[in-house]
Amino acid sequence: MPGLGKHRRPKQRPIARKLAFAGTGGAALALPLISATTAGAAVTQPASAPAAATVTLPAVKPAVEKAAAPLTYSVTVGDTLSKIAVEHSVSGGWQALYESNRNAIGGNPSIIRPGLKLSLGAAAKAAVAKATATTAAAKTATTYANNLDGWIRQSLDIMAQHGIPGSYNGIHRNVMRESSGNPLAINNWDSNAAAGIPSKGLLQVIDPTFRAYHVPGTSTDSYDPVANITAACNYAAARYGSIDNVNGPY
């Protein structure tokens, strides 16, 4: 209500309000911009109440936090372990994901039912670490003593990789009969020696036989104990079925 003795100011034409966007370091703030449609009607905001001072910007989360994978995942229709591992950057791929959830999934990694809760992140990384440790342990376990026991055991491992039959006792028995365990033993008096191809090494193999039955991955030196045993066992398997079946000159 106007005071006594005062007249109302004539109404001005409606003021058009527009929005101006002020840049604030990547976030756009909507500030009122007031413009008059008649000359001399410009209205200014009071200096005591700046609009920007009352605006609180939301905190910007680091990109790393957004990319972090959840600890668990609920399987949906159409999911596969491979798809889930890729989408959630599971270290070690689907194999690690399966290993960390084997009890929940069962024996067939190709079958995962909707609603199944899978462990991601830390659990999958633990599975990768376990697999890595197992591989490292296997590598360190393939060291053998430089003696008859070690030579036989190393040869047996190589034979297993190539499907060559034979046992520790079968090899040891024939080695002791043929060379008494001396890898440099050589026969210079029998018919082979007379023909210029003496029997050599732990299992007394002549060079033509050694070359014919040499096993890849072993030394090409017929005096090498592991190579000699492995080639002789390969020959015995072809002729007698196994070195275990050899109980005399062969």
Backbone as CSV, one residue per row, in Angstrom:
resi,resn,N_x,N_y,N_z,CA_x,CA_y,CA_z,C_x,C_y,C_z
1,MET,0.850,-1.184,0.000,0.000,0.000,0.000,0.884,1.231,0.000
2,PRO,0.564,2.244,-0.851,1.397,3.460,-0.920,1.184,4.321,0.295
3,GLY,2.173,5.068,0.676,2.055,5.972,1.805,1.118,7.128,1.477
4,LEU,0.639,7.817,2.507,-0.286,8.933,2.323,0.382,10.068,1.561
5,GLY,-0.362,10.703,0.693,0.154,11.839,-0.068,1.090,11.490,-1.165
6,LYS,1.292,10.205,-1.414,2.201,9.784,-2.484,1.405,9.113,-3.577
7,HIS,1.877,9.259,-4.760,1.221,8.639,-5.899,1.982,7.392,-6.306
8,ARG,1.212,6.449,-6.782,1.867,5.252,-7.339,2.667,5.625,-8.573
9,ARG,3.794,4.995,-8.710,4.557,5.177,-9.951,3.853,4.427,-11.054
10,PRO,3.835,5.040,-12.200,3.161,4.351,-13.313,3.840,3.006,-13.591
11,LYS,3.000,2.003,-13.901,3.539,0.670,-14.193,4.341,0.701,-15.479
12,GLN,5.470,0.055,-15.422,6.275,-0.064,-16.624,5.850,-1.308,-17.380
13,ARG,6.252,-1.359,-18.600,5.951,-2.546,-19.411,6.700,-3.757,-18.849
14,PRO,6.089,-4.892,-18.995,6.707,-6.110,-18.399,8.178,-6.264,-18.784
15,ILE,8.956,-6.698,-17.812,10.395,-6.890,-18.031,10.647,-8.314,-18.531
16,ALA,11.365,-8.404,-19.586,11.689,-9.737,-20.146,12.908,-10.299,-19.438
17,ARG,12.757,-11.511,-18.922,13.879,-12.149,-18.215,14.463,-13.266,-19.092
18,LYS,15.732,-13.226,-19.170,16.440,-14.257,-19.931,17.494,-14.888,-19.050
19,LEU,18.017,-15.994,-19.502,19.056,-16.674,-18.741,20.397,-16.519,-19.431
20,ALA,21.407,-16.167,-18.651,22.771,-16.103,-19.187,23.584,-17.169,-18.484
21,PHE,24.435,-17.769,-19.160,25.235,-18.867,-18.588,26.662,-18.394,-18.367
22,ALA,27.050,-18.414,-17.107,28.404,-17.987,-16.775,29.283,-19.209,-16.624
23,GLY,30.440,-19.204,-17.264,31.354,-20.341,-17.151,32.069,-20.309,-15.825
24,THR,32.043,-21.432,-15.127,32.733,-21.507,-13.824,33.631,-22.728,-13.810
25,GLY,34.629,-22.697,-14.612,35.596,-23.810,-14.621,34.991,-25.104,-15.080
26,GLY,34.177,-25.097,-16.118,33.617,-26.342,-16.649,32.180,-26.553,-16.255
27,ALA,31.648,-25.852,-15.203,30.249,-26.014,-14.810,29.491,-24.757,-15.190
28,ALA,28.333,-24.897,-15.830,27.559,-23.740,-16.281,26.545,-23.364,-15.221
29,LEU,26.555,-22.068,-14.780,25.615,-21.571,-13.788,24.566,-20.729,-14.483
30,ALA,23.306,-20.977,-14.164,22.217,-20.191,-14.758,21.987,-18.957,-13.909
31,LEU,22.319,-17.769,-14.440,22.136,-16.506,-13.723,21.054,-15.688,-14.415
32,PRO,20.193,-15.000,-13.642,19.152,-14.172,-14.272,19.748,-12.934,-14.916
33,LEU,19.386,-12.725,-16.141,19.796,-11.501,-16.833,18.528,-10.694,-17.100
34,ILE,18.478,-9.512,-16.555,17.270,-8.698,-16.640,17.494,-7.584,-17.650
35,SER,16.640,-7.482,-18.634,16.751,-6.397,-19.611,15.405,-5.714,-19.747
36,ALA,15.438,-4.433,-19.829,14.184,-3.669,-19.931,13.838,-3.441,-21.377
37,THR,12.560,-3.298,-21.609,12.125,-3.038,-22.978,11.944,-1.548,-23.247
38,THR,12.187,-0.725,-22.188,12.101,0.723,-22.396,13.375,1.382,-21.935
39,ALA,13.760,2.469,-22.551,14.995,3.158,-22.210,14.926,3.659,-20.792
40,GLY,16.080,3.583,-20.063,16.148,4.097,-18.707,15.554,3.185,-17.678
41,ALA,15.149,1.954,-18.061,14.528,1.044,-17.095,15.442,-0.096,-16.696
42,ALA,16.730,0.076,-16.890,17.657,-1.001,-16.546,17.709,-1.207,-15.059
43,VAL,17.649,-2.466,-14.618,17.681,-2.797,-13.194,18.981,-3.542,-12.906
44,THR,19.678,-3.129,-11.883,20.932,-3.797,-11.512,20.744,-4.568,-10.231
45,GLN,21.468,-5.698,-10.106,21.396,-6.484,-8.877,22.169,-5.805,-7.767
46,PRO,21.709,-5.935,-6.556,22.450,-5.342,-5.437,23.819,-5.968,-5.323
47,ALA,24.810,-5.119,-5.044,26.185,-5.607,-4.933,26.379,-6.483,-3.724
48,SER,25.483,-6.353,-2.770,25.642,-7.106,-1.519,25.223,-8.564,-1.629
49,ALA,24.622,-8.958,-2.743,24.148,-10.344,-2.857,24.527,-10.952,-4.196
50,PRO,25.822,-11.210,-4.428,26.228,-11.816,-5.701,25.687,-13.238,-5.826
51,ALA,25.119,-13.537,-6.974,24.485,-14.845,-7.172,25.484,-15.991,-7.076
52,ALA,26.701,-15.778,-7.608,27.678,-16.870,-7.641,28.077,-17.319,-6.255
53,ALA,27.968,-16.421,-5.272,28.407,-16.765,-3.927,27.490,-17.783,-3.270
54,THR,26.272,-17.922,-3.735,25.319,-18.829,-3.094,25.226,-20.180,-3.797
55,VAL,26.049,-20.407,-4.823,25.977,-21.645,-5.603,27.061,-22.607,-5.141
56,THR,26.680,-23.829,-4.837,27.634,-24.876,-4.436,27.793,-25.877,-5.569
57,LEU,29.017,-25.989,-6.050,29.292,-26.912,-7.163,29.452,-28.338,-6.651
58,PRO,28.909,-29.317,-7.377,29.104,-30.719,-6.966,30.551,-31.127,-7.126
59,ALA,31.025,-31.941,-6.206,32.413,-32.410,-6.282,32.591,-33.289,-7.502
60,VAL,33.715,-33.102,-8.195,34.017,-33.908,-9.380,34.816,-35.117,-8.942
61,LYS,34.276,-36.299,-9.172,34.950,-37.530,-8.773,36.072,-37.868,-9.737
62,PRO,37.189,-38.364,-9.228,38.299,-38.756,-10.117,37.860,-39.830,-11.094
63,ALA,38.462,-39.793,-12.280,38.118,-40.781,-13.314,38.414,-42.194,-12.856
64,VAL,39.459,-42.334,-12.023,39.836,-43.665,-11.559,38.717,-44.283,-10.736
65,GLU,38.045,-43.444,-9.930,36.974,-43.971,-9.095,35.823,-44.472,-9.949
66,LYS,35.530,-43.760,-11.037,34.446,-44.186,-11.911,34.754,-45.509,-12.593
67,ALA,36.021,-45.712,-12.879,36.410,-46.907,-13.630,36.580,-48.133,-12.737
68,ALA,36.555,-47.928,-11.404,36.782,-49.054,-10.503,35.680,-50.098,-10.645
69,ALA,36.080,-51.351,-10.734,35.112,-52.437,-10.896,34.478,-52.777,-9.561
70,PRO,33.202,-53.174,-9.557,32.562,-53.571,-8.306,33.161,-54.871,-7.798
71,LEU,32.961,-55.153,-6.521,33.499,-56.379,-5.943,32.685,-57.594,-6.345
72,THR,31.401,-57.397,-6.621,30.551,-58.510,-7.041,29.732,-58.101,-8.261
73,TYR,29.266,-59.110,-8.979,28.456,-58.858,-10.169,27.348,-59.909,-10.223
74,SER,26.145,-59.465,-10.546,25.009,-60.376,-10.664,24.805,-60.724,-12.139
75,VAL,24.884,-61.983,-12.462,24.771,-62.449,-13.847,23.378,-62.148,-14.399
76,THR,23.340,-61.657,-15.645,22.075,-61.416,-16.335,21.991,-62.307,-17.561
77,VAL,20.810,-62.371,-18.158,20.592,-63.205,-19.343,21.526,-62.762,-20.462
78,GLY,22.200,-63.708,-21.092,23.100,-63.411,-22.202,24.543,-63.204,-21.780
79,ASP,24.825,-63.202,-20.477,26.192,-63.011,-19.995,27.048,-64.248,-20.225
80,THR,28.336,-64.016,-20.422,29.341,-65.079,-20.433,30.487,-64.607,-19.555
81,LEU,31.294,-65.528,-19.087,32.432,-65.144,-18.255,33.378,-64.230,-19.030
82,SER,33.559,-64.512,-20.312,34.435,-63.689,-21.138,33.913,-62.260,-21.238
83,LYS,32.615,-62.122,-21.462,31.999,-60.804,-21.578,32.124,-60.025,-20.273
84,ILE,31.847,-60.684,-19.158,31.925,-60.025,-17.858,33.364,-59.599,-17.556
85,ALA,34.322,-60.467,-17.861,35.725,-60.159,-17.585,36.183,-58.939,-18.367
86,VAL,35.745,-58.835,-19.630,36.132,-57.688,-20.467,35.471,-56.415,-19.969
87,GLU,34.166,-56.476,-19.697,33.433,-55.283,-19.291,33.897,-54.723,-17.950
88,HIS,34.403,-55.598,-17.079,34.820,-55.139,-15.756,36.335,-55.190,-15.574
89,SER,37.061,-55.332,-16.691,38.529,-55.291,-16.677,39.109,-56.230,-15.617
90,VAL,38.620,-57.462,-15.605,39.105,-58.439,-14.629,40.507,-58.889,-15.016
91,SER,41.454,-58.683,-14.130,42.829,-59.091,-14.391,42.902,-60.609,-14.514
92,GLY,43.492,-61.076,-15.606,43.583,-62.516,-15.826,42.477,-63.066,-16.701
93,GLY,41.523,-62.189,-17.115,40.472,-62.609,-18.036,39.481,-63.577,-17.424
94,TRP,38.734,-64.250,-18.306,37.662,-65.134,-17.836,38.193,-66.313,-17.036
95,GLN,39.466,-66.719,-17.341,40.014,-67.859,-16.604,40.157,-67.523,-15.118
96,ALA,40.668,-66.318,-14.825,40.811,-65.904,-13.429,39.443,-65.731,-12.783
97,LEU,38.495,-65.189,-13.547,37.138,-65.004,-13.031,36.521,-66.359,-12.677
98,TYR,36.750,-67.335,-13.528,36.212,-68.679,-13.268,36.859,-69.314,-12.038
99,GLU,38.193,-69.193,-11.954,38.901,-69.803,-10.832,38.437,-69.222,-9.506
100,SER,38.166,-67.917,-9.473,37.760,-67.288,-8.220,36.301,-67.567,-7.884
101,ASN,35.546,-68.130,-8.843,34.140,-68.425,-8.610,33.781,-69.874,-8.939
102,ARG,34.788,-70.731,-8.972,34.575,-72.127,-9.385,33.517,-72.826,-8.533
103,ASN,33.547,-72.585,-7.231,32.587,-73.255,-6.351,31.150,-72.856,-6.657
104,ALA,30.961,-71.583,-7.031,29.615,-71.103,-7.327,29.157,-71.531,-8.721
105,ILE,30.091,-71.538,-9.689,29.741,-71.843,-11.078,29.603,-73.338,-11.314
106,GLY,30.529,-74.109,-10.753,30.527,-75.547,-11.000,31.607,-75.936,-11.984
107,GLY,31.519,-77.127,-12.509,32.577,-77.661,-13.359,32.595,-77.153,-14.784
108,ASN,31.522,-76.516,-15.252,31.460,-76.042,-16.639,31.419,-74.523,-16.674
109,PRO,32.540,-73.871,-17.059,32.571,-72.406,-17.081,31.681,-71.789,-18.155
110,SER,31.166,-72.600,-19.070,30.307,-72.079,-20.136,28.869,-71.882,-19.660
111,ILE,28.551,-72.432,-18.483,27.170,-72.344,-17.984,27.135,-71.479,-16.725
112,ILE,26.544,-70.295,-16.835,26.331,-69.431,-15.680,24.875,-68.979,-15.709
113,ARG,24.189,-69.146,-14.620,22.755,-68.858,-14.598,22.494,-67.410,-14.175
114,PRO,21.462,-66.791,-14.704,21.086,-65.426,-14.314,20.828,-65.347,-12.813
115,GLY,21.303,-64.273,-12.204,21.133,-64.076,-10.771,22.317,-64.557,-9.957
116,LEU,23.221,-65.329,-10.584,24.390,-65.829,-9.868,25.308,-64.667,-9.504
117,LYS,25.760,-64.618,-8.263,26.659,-63.569,-7.804,28.108,-64.009,-8.023
118,LEU,28.843,-63.210,-8.794,30.244,-63.515,-9.074,31.141,-62.520,-8.355
119,SER,32.239,-63.014,-7.847,33.209,-62.160,-7.184,34.170,-61.584,-8.216
120,LEU,34.341,-60.274,-8.185,35.231,-59.593,-9.123,36.379,-58.946,-8.363
121,GLY,37.221,-58.250,-9.104,38.263,-57.433,-8.483,39.235,-58.224,-7.648
122,ALA,39.184,-58.010,-6.327,40.172,-58.586,-5.427,40.218,-60.101,-5.513
123,ALA,39.053,-60.732,-5.627,39.022,-62.199,-5.690,39.677,-62.707,-6.960
124,ALA,39.365,-62.034,-8.085,39.972,-62.449,-9.353,41.471,-62.224,-9.338
125,LYS,41.895,-61.097,-8.741,43.330,-60.825,-8.667,44.029,-61.872,-7.814
126,ALA,43.352,-62.314,-6.765,43.931,-63.351,-5.905,44.113,-64.644,-6.680
127,ALA,43.151,-64.953,-7.564,43.253,-66.172,-8.373,44.434,-66.076,-9.330
128,VAL,44.631,-64.878,-9.911,45.764,-64.678,-10.820,47.076,-64.838,-10.063
129,ALA,47.140,-64.249,-8.862,48.354,-64.348,-8.056,48.662,-65.802,-7.708
130,LYS,47.593,-66.560,-7.392,47.775,-67.972,-7.051,48.287,-68.757,-8.248
131,ALA,47.706,-68.482,-9.437,48.130,-69.183,-10.646,49.578,-68.842,-10.985
132,THR,49.947,-67.557,-10.805,51.314,-67.124,-11.077,52.291,-67.807,-10.140
133,ALA,51.910,-67.890,-8.859,52.772,-68.535,-7.871,52.954,-70.015,-8.182
134,THR,51.858,-70.639,-8.641,51.924,-72.068,-8.981,52.870,-72.303,-10.151
135,THR,52.781,-71.424,-11.167,53.660,-71.533,-12.325,55.118,-71.339,-11.929
136,ALA,55.353,-70.336,-11.080,56.719,-70.072,-10.625,57.267,-71.254,-9.834
137,ALA,56.402,-71.834,-8.995,56.830,-72.989,-8.204,57.161,-74.175,-9.097
138,ALA,56.367,-74.348,-10.169,56.621,-75.458,-11.097,57.962,-75.279,-11.799
139,LYS,58.274,-74.008,-12.141,59.546,-73.743,-12.814,60.728,-74.021,-11.890
140,THR,60.592,-73.598,-10.638,61.692,-73.817,-9.712,61.826,-75.286,-9.335
141,ALA,60.737,-76.046,-9.509,60.776,-77.460,-9.149,61.518,-78.306,-10.182
142,THR,61.739,-77.774,-11.381,62.390,-78.540,-12.448,63.908,-78.409,-12.378
143,THR,64.450,-78.527,-11.204,65.902,-78.576,-11.043,66.264,-79.983,-10.578
144,TYR,67.360,-80.493,-11.099,67.732,-81.879,-10.819,69.181,-81.939,-10.343
145,ALA,69.433,-82.886,-9.484,70.801,-83.090,-8.997,71.676,-83.597,-10.144
146,ASN,72.934,-83.177,-10.124,73.869,-83.605,-11.173,74.510,-84.928,-10.771
147,ASN,73.657,-85.951,-10.703,74.122,-87.307,-10.386,73.158,-88.287,-11.040
148,LEU,73.387,-89.575,-10.840,72.580,-90.571,-11.519,71.091,-90.428,-11.176
149,ASP,70.803,-90.166,-9.921,69.403,-89.997,-9.522,68.766,-88.824,-10.265
150,GLY,69.473,-87.705,-10.318,68.940,-86.531,-11.007,68.800,-86.757,-12.505
151,TRP,69.771,-87.451,-13.112,69.710,-87.703,-14.555,68.502,-88.574,-14.901
152,ILE,68.274,-89.608,-14.087,67.135,-90.491,-14.353,65.823,-89.733,-14.201
153,ARG,65.709,-88.930,-13.136,64.461,-88.195,-12.898,64.193,-87.163,-14.000
154,GLN,65.237,-86.498,-14.441,65.056,-85.529,-15.525,64.649,-86.222,-16.819
155,SER,65.284,-87.350,-17.089,64.942,-88.117,-18.279,63.497,-88.603,-18.225
156,LEU,63.052,-89.050,-17.066,61.671,-89.508,-16.920,60.670,-88.390,-17.200
157,ASP,60.991,-87.171,-16.770,60.101,-86.034,-17.041,60.017,-85.753,-18.537
158,ILE,61.166,-85.828,-19.209,61.180,-85.608,-20.662,60.433,-86.733,-21.376
159,MET,60.638,-87.951,-20.921,59.944,-89.092,-21.514,58.433,-88.945,-21.373
160,ALA,57.976,-88.457,-20.222,56.539,-88.270,-20.000,55.968,-87.259,-20.986
161,GLN,56.735,-86.228,-21.298,56.281,-85.211,-22.248,56.151,-85.771,-23.658
162,HIS,56.937,-86.791,-23.970,56.935,-87.384,-25.315,56.230,-88.739,-25.364
163,GLY,55.611,-89.146,-24.283,54.874,-90.403,-24.276,55.750,-91.633,-24.352
164,ILE,56.971,-91.542,-23.833,57.884,-92.686,-23.850,57.754,-93.432,-22.523
165,PRO,57.410,-94.725,-22.540,57.226,-95.463,-21.284,58.552,-95.782,-20.616
166,GLY,58.467,-96.085,-19.322,59.666,-96.455,-18.572,59.527,-96.037,-17.125
167,SER,60.247,-96.757,-16.247,60.188,-96.444,-14.821,61.595,-96.180,-14.296
168,TYR,61.631,-95.576,-13.113,62.922,-95.295,-12.474,63.701,-96.592,-12.271
169,ASN,63.040,-97.598,-11.739,63.723,-98.868,-11.457,64.205,-99.545,-12.727
170,GLY,63.383,-99.486,-13.785,63.786,-100.106,-15.051,65.019,-99.439,-15.622
171,ILE,65.079,-98.123,-15.562,66.251,-97.396,-16.073,67.466,-97.675,-15.196
172,HIS,67.288,-97.544,-13.889,68.421,-97.720,-12.972,69.032,-99.120,-13.097
173,ARG,68.189,-100.134,-13.194,68.675,-101.502,-13.316,69.541,-101.681,-14.559
174,ASN,69.092,-101.159,-15.685,69.846,-101.315,-16.932,71.108,-100.449,-16.957
175,VAL,71.046,-99.253,-16.351,72.237,-98.398,-16.276,73.341,-99.103,-15.492
176,MET,72.996,-99.673,-14.358,74.011,-100.317,-13.523,74.627,-101.529,-14.220
177,ARG,73.836,-102.245,-15.014,74.378,-103.386,-15.739,75.274,-102.948,-16.886
178,GLU,74.870,-101.892,-17.614,75.586,-101.482,-18.817,76.839,-100.655,-18.537
179,SER,76.772,-99.745,-17.528,77.904,-98.818,-17.347,78.300,-98.601,-15.898
180,SER,77.611,-99.238,-14.971,77.846,-99.035,-13.532,77.652,-97.573,-13.124
181,GLY,76.857,-96.847,-13.929,76.556,-95.457,-13.598,77.583,-94.457,-14.081
182,ASN,78.516,-94.870,-14.953,79.543,-93.968,-15.473,79.092,-93.393,-16.814
183,PRO,78.784,-92.070,-16.889,78.282,-91.498,-18.143,79.323,-91.453,-19.257
184,LEU,80.612,-91.672,-18.921,81.670,-91.634,-19.936,82.143,-93.043,-20.329
185,ALA,81.400,-94.030,-19.912,81.782,-95.416,-20.222,81.728,-95.644,-21.738
186,ILE,82.676,-96.456,-22.246,82.700,-96.782,-23.670,83.201,-98.224,-23.830
187,ASN,82.611,-98.952,-24.772,82.993,-100.335,-25.030,83.866,-100.345,-26.290
188,ASN,85.140,-100.679,-26.094,86.079,-100.671,-27.217,86.495,-102.071,-27.671
189,TRP,85.744,-103.100,-27.261,86.212,-104.452,-27.587,85.189,-105.313,-28.329
190,ASP,83.863,-104.970,-28.338,82.882,-105.859,-28.968,82.774,-105.601,-30.465
191,SER,81.806,-106.244,-31.118,81.654,-106.139,-32.566,81.312,-104.723,-33.005
192,ASN,80.570,-104.005,-32.201,80.259,-102.616,-32.545,81.537,-101.777,-32.579
193,ALA,82.395,-102.004,-31.590,83.665,-101.268,-31.536,84.516,-101.623,-32.746
194,ALA,84.502,-102.910,-33.117,85.274,-103.346,-34.279,84.765,-102.695,-35.550
195,ALA,83.457,-102.397,-35.583,82.864,-101.746,-36.756,83.034,-100.230,-36.716
196,GLY,83.638,-99.725,-35.643,83.899,-98.288,-35.542,82.762,-97.500,-34.933
197,ILE,81.803,-98.210,-34.320,80.685,-97.509,-33.676,80.508,-98.065,-32.260
198,PRO,81.459,-97.783,-31.378,81.408,-98.346,-30.029,80.196,-97.854,-29.235
199,SER,79.760,-98.680,-28.308,78.658,-98.314,-27.424,79.164,-97.299,-26.401
200,LYS,78.304,-96.266,-26.112,78.752,-95.170,-25.240,77.712,-94.833,-24.179
201,GLY,78.211,-94.242,-23.097,77.342,-93.618,-22.113,76.691,-94.565,-21.129
202,LEU,75.758,-94.011,-20.367,75.117,-94.753,-19.275,74.421,-96.014,-19.741
203,LEU,73.749,-95.960,-20.889,73.020,-97.136,-21.378,73.664,-97.711,-22.643
204,GLN,74.946,-97.368,-22.853,75.741,-97.975,-23.918,75.001,-97.989,-25.262
205,VAL,74.825,-96.805,-25.806,74.121,-96.636,-27.081,75.138,-96.324,-28.169
206,ILE,75.021,-96.985,-29.316,75.910,-96.660,-30.431,75.386,-95.392,-31.118
207,ASP,76.280,-94.678,-31.800,75.915,-93.386,-32.389,74.746,-93.463,-33.376
208,PRO,74.689,-94.448,-34.290,73.549,-94.499,-35.218,72.201,-94.635,-34.486
209,THR,72.177,-95.454,-33.433,70.938,-95.616,-32.665,70.601,-94.329,-31.916
210,PHE,71.633,-93.700,-31.366,71.403,-92.441,-30.637,70.789,-91.389,-31.556
211,ARG,71.339,-91.265,-32.768,70.815,-90.256,-33.708,69.391,-90.594,-34.139
212,ALA,69.113,-91.869,-34.355,67.789,-92.282,-34.830,66.706,-92.086,-33.770
213,TYR,67.078,-92.239,-32.504,66.078,-92.164,-31.431,66.300,-90.970,-30.494
214,HIS,67.117,-90.040,-30.943,67.352,-88.829,-30.150,66.031,-88.106,-29.913
215,VAL,65.826,-87.623,-28.698,64.582,-86.930,-28.342,64.819,-85.422,-28.369
216,PRO,64.011,-84.678,-29.129,64.181,-83.226,-29.209,64.161,-82.581,-27.828
217,GLY,65.019,-81.593,-27.674,65.096,-80.896,-26.391,66.233,-81.379,-25.528
218,THR,66.852,-82.511,-25.905,68.004,-83.018,-25.165,69.269,-82.763,-25.981
219,SER,70.398,-82.917,-25.333,71.688,-82.671,-25.989,71.905,-83.635,-27.150
220,THR,72.687,-83.183,-28.131,73.040,-84.052,-29.265,74.339,-84.806,-28.998
221,ASP,74.872,-84.655,-27.796,76.081,-85.374,-27.393,75.660,-86.709,-26.790
222,SER,76.095,-87.810,-27.384,75.663,-89.131,-26.915,76.196,-89.457,-25.531
223,TYR,77.232,-88.732,-25.072,77.739,-88.937,-23.721,76.907,-88.176,-22.672
224,ASP,76.092,-87.233,-23.114,75.272,-86.492,-22.156,74.348,-87.481,-21.458
225,PRO,74.379,-87.528,-20.111,73.628,-88.578,-19.402,72.120,-88.560,-19.652
226,VAL,71.510,-87.374,-19.642,70.062,-87.286,-19.851,69.706,-87.654,-21.288
227,ALA,70.457,-87.132,-22.241,70.202,-87.435,-23.646,70.403,-88.920,-23.927
228,ASN,71.433,-89.509,-23.310,71.729,-90.926,-23.515,70.604,-91.807,-22.973
229,ILE,70.165,-91.514,-21.756,69.073,-92.304,-21.155,67.798,-92.179,-21.984
230,THR,67.465,-90.950,-22.354,66.203,-90.713,-23.053,66.183,-91.377,-24.424
231,ALA,67.280,-91.279,-25.164,67.351,-91.918,-26.478,67.284,-93.441,-26.347
232,ALA,68.002,-93.992,-25.360,68.000,-95.447,-25.157,66.604,-95.939,-24.790
233,CYS,65.892,-95.191,-23.950,64.535,-95.588,-23.557,63.570,-95.471,-24.730
234,ASN,63.814,-94.498,-25.607,62.986,-94.337,-26.805,63.195,-95.532,-27.738
235,TYR,64.445,-95.953,-27.876,64.763,-97.122,-28.687,64.155,-98.396,-28.071
236,ALA,64.312,-98.542,-26.756,63.790,-99.737,-26.080,62.267,-99.804,-26.186
237,ALA,61.607,-98.638,-26.133,60.139,-98.615,-26.262,59.722,-99.080,-27.647
238,ALA,60.477,-98.657,-28.687,60.136,-99.032,-30.057,60.379,-100.523,-30.300
239,ARG,61.408,-101.071,-29.653,61.763,-102.471,-29.933,61.189,-103.462,-28.916
240,TYR,61.125,-103.058,-27.642,60.709,-103.995,-26.593,59.443,-103.561,-25.851
241,GLY,58.932,-102.420,-26.187,57.738,-101.915,-25.513,58.044,-100.990,-24.358
242,SER,59.207,-101.166,-23.729,59.623,-100.311,-22.622,60.996,-100.728,-22.144
243,ILE,61.754,-99.797,-21.588,63.045,-100.134,-20.994,62.853,-101.103,-19.820
244,ASP,61.647,-101.105,-19.255,61.359,-102.007,-18.142,61.382,-103.471,-18.569
245,ASN,61.234,-103.718,-19.877,61.226,-105.092,-20.383,62.616,-105.579,-20.778
246,VAL,63.616,-104.706,-20.610,64.990,-105.062,-20.976,65.728,-105.562,-19.732
247,ASN,66.238,-106.787,-19.817,66.947,-107.376,-18.672,68.319,-107.950,-19.078
248,GLY,68.785,-107.581,-20.242,70.093,-108.061,-20.712,70.536,-107.200,-21.905
249,PRO,71.565,-107.644,-22.619,72.019,-106.897,-23.774,70.870,-106.629,-24.749
250,TYR,70.816,-105.439,-25.287,69.708,-105.078,-26.175,70.176,-104.333,-27.413
